[in-house]
Every structure is written in structure tokens, then in C-alpha cells.
């Protein structure tokens, strides 16, 4: 249960991350190759 609590707190840290633009940019970078290969 402590492992779940730890990963949940990590998840919350990512969700409440102050630099959302960095996260969005990373997600876009991860998604772009998939979108390009599909099209």
C-alpha cells in the first residue's frame, strides 16, 4: 500500500507541476512521431 501511496504522490506532483509548459511540450514530442507515422 505504501508503494501505491508513493506513486500516487508522485502522480500528484506531476499533476501539480508548476512548469506545465514543459510537460505539454514533452507530451507533444512523444505524440508527434506517432501522428506523423499514421498520416
KOLKOLMAR-446414 format. One record per residue (C-alpha): residue in one letter; x negated, y, z negated; chain; residue number from 1. Coordinates in nm, 3 decimals, padded with zeros to 5 digits, always signed. Layout:
N
<node lofi="a" xx="X" yy="Y" zz="Z" logu="A" guvo="NUM"/>
...
//
This chain:
39
<node lofi="x" xx="+00.000" yy="+00.000" zz="+00.000" logu="A" guvo="1"/>
<node lofi="x" xx="-00.295" yy="+00.231" zz="-00.065" logu="A" guvo="2"/>
<node lofi="x" xx="-00.415" yy="+00.175" zz="+00.292" logu="A" guvo="3"/>
<node lofi="x" xx="-00.077" yy="+00.286" zz="+00.424" logu="A" guvo="4"/>
<node lofi="x" xx="-00.081" yy="+00.589" zz="+00.194" logu="A" guvo="5"/>
<node lofi="x" xx="-00.429" yy="+00.681" zz="+00.316" logu="A" guvo="6"/>
<node lofi="x" xx="-00.339" yy="+00.656" zz="+00.683" logu="A" guvo="7"/>
<node lofi="x" xx="-00.017" yy="+00.846" zz="+00.618" logu="A" guvo="8"/>
<node lofi="x" xx="-00.209" yy="+01.129" zz="+00.450" logu="A" guvo="9"/>
<node lofi="x" xx="-00.449" yy="+01.130" zz="+00.747" logu="A" guvo="10"/>
<node lofi="x" xx="-00.149" yy="+01.147" zz="+00.979" logu="A" guvo="11"/>
<node lofi="x" xx="-00.009" yy="+01.441" zz="+00.782" logu="A" guvo="12"/>
<node lofi="x" xx="-00.347" yy="+01.614" zz="+00.803" logu="A" guvo="13"/>
<node lofi="x" xx="-00.338" yy="+01.580" zz="+01.183" logu="A" guvo="14"/>
<node lofi="x" xx="+00.023" yy="+01.699" zz="+01.199" logu="A" guvo="15"/>
<node lofi="x" xx="-00.053" yy="+02.000" zz="+00.980" logu="A" guvo="16"/>
<node lofi="x" xx="-00.384" yy="+02.064" zz="+01.155" logu="A" guvo="17"/>
<node lofi="x" xx="-00.438" yy="+02.441" zz="+01.182" logu="A" guvo="18"/>
<node lofi="x" xx="-00.601" yy="+02.415" zz="+01.524" logu="A" guvo="19"/>
<node lofi="x" xx="-00.309" yy="+02.273" zz="+01.720" logu="A" guvo="20"/>
<node lofi="x" xx="-00.451" yy="+02.405" zz="+02.048" logu="A" guvo="21"/>
<node lofi="x" xx="-00.746" yy="+02.166" zz="+02.015" logu="A" guvo="22"/>
<node lofi="x" xx="-00.512" yy="+01.872" zz="+01.961" logu="A" guvo="23"/>
<node lofi="x" xx="-00.290" yy="+01.971" zz="+02.254" logu="A" guvo="24"/>
<node lofi="x" xx="-00.596" yy="+02.010" zz="+02.476" logu="A" guvo="25"/>
<node lofi="x" xx="-00.722" yy="+01.666" zz="+02.375" logu="A" guvo="26"/>
<node lofi="x" xx="-00.382" yy="+01.508" zz="+02.444" logu="A" guvo="27"/>
<node lofi="x" xx="-00.366" yy="+01.677" zz="+02.784" logu="A" guvo="28"/>
<node lofi="x" xx="-00.714" yy="+01.546" zz="+02.867" logu="A" guvo="29"/>
<node lofi="x" xx="-00.603" yy="+01.196" zz="+02.773" logu="A" guvo="30"/>
<node lofi="x" xx="-00.282" yy="+01.223" zz="+02.975" logu="A" guvo="31"/>
<node lofi="x" xx="-00.423" yy="+01.389" zz="+03.288" logu="A" guvo="32"/>
<node lofi="x" xx="-00.613" yy="+01.086" zz="+03.426" logu="A" guvo="33"/>
<node lofi="x" xx="-00.301" yy="+00.872" zz="+03.386" logu="A" guvo="34"/>
<node lofi="x" xx="-00.082" yy="+01.125" zz="+03.566" logu="A" guvo="35"/>
<node lofi="x" xx="-00.337" yy="+01.169" zz="+03.847" logu="A" guvo="36"/>
<node lofi="x" xx="-00.371" yy="+00.794" zz="+03.899" logu="A" guvo="37"/>
<node lofi="x" xx="+00.007" yy="+00.748" zz="+03.904" logu="A" guvo="38"/>
<node lofi="x" xx="+00.063" yy="+01.022" zz="+04.164" logu="A" guvo="39"/>
//
